Each structure stands twice: as C-alpha cells, then as structure tokens.
Amino acid sequence: MRLFFCSAKRPYRRTALGADHCFAKVKAVHGDVTALLNAGMLDRTEDSQIVFPFEAVNVEFLLRAA
C-alpha cells in the first residue's frame, strides 16, 4: 500500500476516504497557487517549478465585523 503525505501531521493511506480528503486539500492548494500566480506573487520557472521571487512581503489589511 502506497503512503503519501497531504498533511504535516500524519500520512494518509490510499483509501476512498483518505484519497478524497487529500484530493480536496490538493485542489485547495492548487487554487491558492493559481491565484497567487495570477496576482504576480509567485512565478513559474522554465522547468515549471513555482517560486516566490521576493525576499519579503509586507501585507496590510483591515478586517471589519459583518
């Protein structure tokens, strides 16, 4: 049985439940990376690796109650 990691806490076995859970996490990460690529926060190298091209980023935002 092949084990793979989709969480820093524990490995998941390739079962229906584990695969579905891991697939959901992979889809979420893919969506986040795609959004960051489109926003210019991440770059793709010629060999298709994703890189963060900055030394640091200062983010400021305001949260208000709904």
C-alpha positions as CSV (number, residue, x, y, z in Angstrom):
1,M,0.0,0.0,0.0
2,R,1.4,3.4,-1.0
3,L,1.5,6.1,1.7
4,F,1.6,9.7,0.8
5,F,1.5,12.9,2.8
6,C,-1.1,15.6,2.4
7,S,-0.9,16.9,6.0
8,A,2.1,17.8,8.1
9,K,0.5,15.8,11.0
10,R,0.1,12.3,9.5
11,P,0.4,10.2,6.4
12,Y,-2.8,9.0,4.7
13,R,-3.4,5.6,3.2
14,R,-4.8,5.4,-0.3
15,T,-8.3,4.6,0.7
16,A,-11.5,6.1,-0.6
17,L,-11.7,8.4,2.4
18,G,-8.1,9.3,2.5
19,A,-7.9,9.9,-1.2
20,D,-11.0,12.2,-1.1
21,H,-9.6,14.1,1.8
22,C,-6.2,14.5,0.2
23,F,-7.7,15.4,-3.2
24,A,-9.7,18.2,-1.5
25,K,-6.5,19.6,0.0
26,V,-4.7,19.4,-3.3
27,K,-7.5,21.2,-5.1
28,A,-7.4,24.0,-2.4
29,V,-3.7,24.4,-2.7
30,H,-3.9,24.4,-6.5
31,G,-6.5,27.1,-6.4
32,D,-4.4,29.2,-4.0
33,V,-1.2,28.8,-6.1
34,T,-3.1,29.7,-9.3
35,A,-4.5,32.8,-7.6
36,L,-1.0,33.8,-6.4
37,L,0.5,33.2,-9.9
38,N,-2.3,35.3,-11.5
39,A,-1.6,38.1,-8.9
40,G,2.1,38.1,-9.6
41,M,3.0,36.9,-6.1
42,L,4.5,33.7,-7.4
43,D,6.4,32.9,-10.6
44,R,6.8,29.8,-12.7
45,T,10.3,28.8,-13.9
46,E,11.1,27.4,-17.3
47,D,11.1,23.9,-15.8
48,S,7.6,24.5,-14.3
49,Q,8.7,25.0,-10.7
50,I,6.8,27.5,-8.6
51,V,9.0,30.2,-6.9
52,F,8.4,33.1,-4.5
53,P,10.5,35.8,-6.2
54,F,10.7,38.2,-3.2
55,E,12.8,38.3,-0.1
56,A,9.8,39.5,2.0
57,V,6.3,40.9,1.6
58,N,4.6,43.4,3.9
59,V,0.8,42.8,3.9
60,E,-1.6,45.2,5.5
61,F,-5.4,44.8,5.6
62,L,-8.4,45.7,7.7
63,L,-11.0,43.2,9.0
64,R,-14.4,44.5,10.0
65,A,-17.3,42.7,11.6
66,A,-20.1,41.9,9.1
